[in-house]
Amino acid sequence: MRTREAKRWLQGTRILILSLMATTVGCGNFFVPPDNSGGDDGGGGTSTSRVYVMNATAGANTTTGSIAGFTIANGTLTPVPNSPMAVQFQPLAAIVSPNNAFLYVAGPSSINVYAINSDGSLTALNNGVVISVASLDISPDGQWLFGLDLQQSNLDEFQIDASSGGLSALTPQPLPALTGTMVPQMVKVSPTGNLVFCALGTGGDRVFTLNTTSGTLTYANQALQLNSASTSDNALATDSTGTYLYIARAGTNGGIAVYTIGGGGVLTAIAGSPFAAGNRPFSIALDKTGKYLYAANRTDGTISGYTIGAGALTAISGFPITSGLQVNSLGADSSGTYLLAGANGGNPDLSLYSFDATTLGKLNLTTSTATDTDPTNVTQIALTH
C-alpha cells in the first residue's frame, strides 16, 4: 500500500506545475498532461525483457506514486522484487538507458535515477537533478539525456555518467515559439542519434541537430506548425533507419501523420498523411520488424493497427481493438514477441499482447494485471532494450 503522506515542498511544486499546465492546455480535457512516451528503442544489454510502469496516486491532492516492474516471459508478467515501489512524487515520464543499467523517472520537480538490479528490482541513487520535464529520451549511444521543460520553453540536456548514471546539465536550448501554444508532450532522438524531435501539442513540432561527440544541440530551423487550436501533436516514433517520423495527432485533421526525414531534419509529409486513427491518438509503437505500427487512442480506450509500406499506413483488419480505459502508453518488448499497453484509467492497468503467428499484425491479449492498488493512474510504461 502506498503512503499518502506528501511533503510540503512537493505539494507546492505540484500546484505550480498544474497551474502552469492549466493555462496552456486549452479547453476542457482535450489536452492532458504528457504521459505518452514508451521506452521501446535502443541497444541491448540483457536478454531479459522487463517493463516498468509509472503509477500516479489517484486523487487531485496527493503527491505520491509508485513504480511497478515486471519481467516478461512466456506470456506472463511476473512482478520484480519489491514491486510496486512507493515514491514521494507522481511520476510523469520515464526511460531506460540503452545498456539497461538505469531507469530515469521524471517527477513534477526532479529527474530521479534508479539502478536496475540483476533481478529487475530498483535501487534509488542520489544523483538526480532538480528540474521539471514532461518527457525523457536518451541518445542511442547512452551519453545524452533530453527532457522537455515544463516551466520554461526549453529543450533540456544532460550528460550521463556511464558508471554512476549521474546527470550533468548542459545549456538548455530555447524552443522557438511559432503559431499555437506550446504544450510539451514528447521528445524523441532519431536512431542515428543526430536529430532530436520535439512534439509540443498545439504548438506543433521542432527539430534540433545533435553533435553526438560534444552533445551540442542546434535548432535546425525545421518546424511543423498546426493550423488549428484544436489540433495537438502528442507522440513521436521513428523507423529503425531514421527515414520516417510518425506523429500521433489528435483533434482537427487528426490521425497518424507520416513524414520523410531529409537531410538536416527536413520533414516532408507523405501522400495520404495523416492516416485515420481513433479518438485522440496519444502514443505510437512500431514492432521490432518495422512492418507494423500501433497507436493508442486515449479517449476511445482502443489500439489501432497498421501495416507499413514505404512509410504509408494501411489499417489492419479487425482493428481498432479495445484496451484499457484511457490507454496512453505503448511499447514493444526487447524480444520482439509482445506489445504492452498502459492505461491511465485502468481496467486493466497493464495489458500484454502477443503478435499472432497466422494473421500478420494481429494482436492477441495474453494477460493483463493491476500495477498497484487501484486506481493507479498509469502515466507511462518504459521497457528494457
Disulfide bonds with the S-S distance in Angstrom:
none
